[in-house]
Amino acid sequence: MHRALSLDGTCTGEHGIGPIFCVGESLREREDNRVQAALEHQIRMGLDRVPPKSICEVVIAYEPVWAIGTGRTATPEQAQEAHAFIRSVIASVFEPSTAARVRIQYGGSVKPENAGELLRQEDIDGALVGGACLNPRVFAQIVHRAAAASVYTAPTK
């Protein structure tokens, strides 16, 4: 079940904590070529109650469900395509200049072997690292590869 994210100030601003809103398709949705429909539904429903002034406080993470904890990862091309689509939906819900400032991260089995190539994609603004962050050496390798790939510019409010 997908639920709406509501930003009422309890998590943001005063506490310096912002929400991470995760979206992603199942393996069945990917195999049935319903990735965009699944993502659009999740984004529209999930961000329905987020006021325009608060959308840039939300970090969106694209996490293909079929990749979580499986060691499988979307190709950089698949991830870029999903991120660009997510940004286009945000632009249609809010506005293009706002969509350009929303941080969209990739979170499907990020590891040292794929971090650099994923993070060089135009619409991927960072990584939401899961299990790999539990091993300090592996996490340090991801950070190193992310830094080497960095073309990130912090969004302005």
C-alpha positions as CSV (number, residue, x, y, z in Angstrom):
1,M,0.0,0.0,0.0
2,H,1.3,3.4,-0.9
3,R,0.7,6.2,1.5
4,A,1.0,10.0,1.1
5,L,4.0,11.7,2.7
6,S,2.8,14.7,4.7
7,L,5.3,17.4,5.7
8,D,3.7,19.2,8.6
9,G,7.0,20.5,10.2
10,T,7.4,17.7,12.7
11,C,10.4,16.2,10.9
12,T,11.8,19.2,9.1
13,G,13.2,22.5,9.9
14,E,13.3,22.7,13.6
15,H,15.1,19.3,14.0
16,G,17.2,19.5,10.8
17,I,15.9,16.1,9.7
18,G,14.2,15.6,6.3
19,P,12.3,12.7,4.9
20,I,13.7,10.2,2.3
21,F,10.8,9.1,0.1
22,C,11.6,5.8,-1.6
23,V,10.0,4.7,-4.9
24,G,10.7,1.7,-7.1
25,E,9.2,-1.0,-9.2
26,S,8.8,-4.7,-8.5
27,L,10.5,-7.3,-10.8
28,R,7.1,-8.1,-12.3
29,E,6.5,-4.4,-13.1
30,R,9.9,-4.2,-14.8
31,E,9.3,-7.4,-16.8
32,D,5.9,-6.1,-17.8
33,N,7.3,-2.8,-19.0
34,R,5.3,-0.9,-16.3
35,V,8.2,0.9,-14.6
36,Q,7.0,4.4,-15.5
37,A,3.4,3.7,-14.5
38,A,4.5,2.3,-11.1
39,L,6.9,5.2,-10.4
40,E,4.4,7.8,-11.5
41,H,1.7,6.3,-9.3
42,Q,4.0,6.2,-6.3
43,I,5.3,9.8,-6.8
44,R,1.9,11.3,-7.4
45,M,0.3,9.5,-4.5
46,G,3.2,9.9,-2.1
47,L,3.9,13.6,-2.8
48,D,0.2,14.5,-3.0
49,R,0.2,16.3,0.4
50,V,3.6,17.9,0.2
51,P,3.3,21.6,-0.2
52,P,5.4,23.2,-3.1
53,K,7.5,25.1,-0.6
54,S,8.6,21.9,1.1
55,I,9.3,19.6,-1.8
56,C,13.0,20.5,-1.9
57,E,13.3,19.2,1.7
58,V,12.4,15.7,0.5
59,V,15.1,13.4,-0.8
60,I,13.7,10.9,-3.3
61,A,15.4,7.6,-3.5
62,Y,14.9,5.3,-6.5
63,E,15.1,1.8,-5.1
64,P,14.0,-0.9,-7.5
65,V,12.4,-3.4,-5.2
66,W,14.0,-6.3,-7.2
67,A,17.4,-5.0,-6.3
68,I,17.0,-4.4,-2.5
69,G,19.2,-6.9,-0.7
70,T,19.6,-9.1,-3.7
71,G,23.0,-7.9,-4.9
72,R,21.3,-7.1,-8.3
73,T,21.6,-3.6,-9.5
74,A,19.9,-1.6,-12.2
75,T,22.3,-0.8,-15.0
76,P,23.5,2.9,-15.0
77,E,21.3,3.4,-18.1
78,Q,18.2,1.9,-16.4
79,A,18.8,4.0,-13.3
80,Q,19.3,7.2,-15.3
81,E,16.1,6.5,-17.2
82,A,14.2,6.0,-14.0
83,H,15.7,9.1,-12.4
84,A,15.0,11.3,-15.4
85,F,11.4,10.0,-15.4
86,I,11.0,10.7,-11.7
87,R,12.3,14.3,-12.3
88,S,9.9,14.8,-15.1
89,V,6.9,13.7,-12.9
90,I,8.1,16.1,-10.2
91,A,8.2,18.8,-12.8
92,S,4.7,18.1,-13.9
93,V,3.4,18.1,-10.3
94,F,5.4,21.1,-9.1
95,E,7.4,23.0,-11.8
96,P,10.6,22.3,-13.8
97,S,12.8,24.7,-11.8
98,T,11.7,23.0,-8.6
99,A,12.3,19.5,-10.1
100,A,15.8,20.5,-11.0
101,R,16.5,21.2,-7.3
102,V,15.0,18.0,-5.8
103,R,17.7,15.5,-4.8
104,I,17.1,12.1,-6.3
105,Q,19.4,9.3,-5.1
106,Y,19.9,5.7,-6.3
107,G,19.4,3.0,-3.6
108,G,19.4,-0.4,-5.2
109,S,22.4,-2.4,-4.0
110,V,25.0,0.3,-4.3
111,K,28.5,-1.2,-4.0
112,P,32.1,-0.1,-4.9
113,E,31.9,-1.9,-8.3
114,N,28.9,0.2,-9.5
115,A,29.0,3.4,-7.4
116,G,31.2,5.5,-9.7
117,E,29.3,4.7,-12.9
118,L,25.9,5.2,-11.3
119,L,26.8,8.5,-9.7
120,R,28.2,9.9,-13.1
121,Q,24.6,9.7,-14.5
122,E,23.1,13.2,-15.1
123,D,20.0,12.8,-12.9
124,I,21.5,10.7,-10.1
125,D,22.3,13.1,-7.3
126,G,23.7,10.6,-4.7
127,A,23.4,7.1,-3.3
128,L,21.3,5.7,-0.5
129,V,23.7,2.9,0.7
130,G,22.1,0.0,2.5
131,G,23.9,-3.1,3.7
132,A,27.2,-2.1,2.2
133,C,27.5,0.7,4.8
134,L,27.8,-2.0,7.5
135,N,31.3,-2.8,6.4
136,P,33.6,0.2,6.9
137,R,36.1,-0.8,4.2
138,V,33.4,-1.3,1.6
139,F,31.6,1.9,2.6
140,A,34.9,3.8,2.4
141,Q,35.4,2.4,-1.2
142,I,31.9,3.6,-2.1
143,V,32.7,7.1,-0.7
144,H,36.0,7.2,-2.6
145,R,34.3,6.2,-5.9
146,A,31.5,8.7,-5.3
147,A,34.0,11.5,-4.7
148,A,35.9,10.5,-7.9
149,A,32.7,10.6,-9.9
150,S,31.4,13.7,-8.3
151,V,29.8,16.2,-10.5
152,Y,27.2,17.1,-7.9
153,T,26.3,20.7,-7.1
154,A,24.2,21.3,-4.0
155,P,20.7,22.5,-4.9
156,T,19.8,26.0,-4.0
157,K,16.6,26.8,-2.2
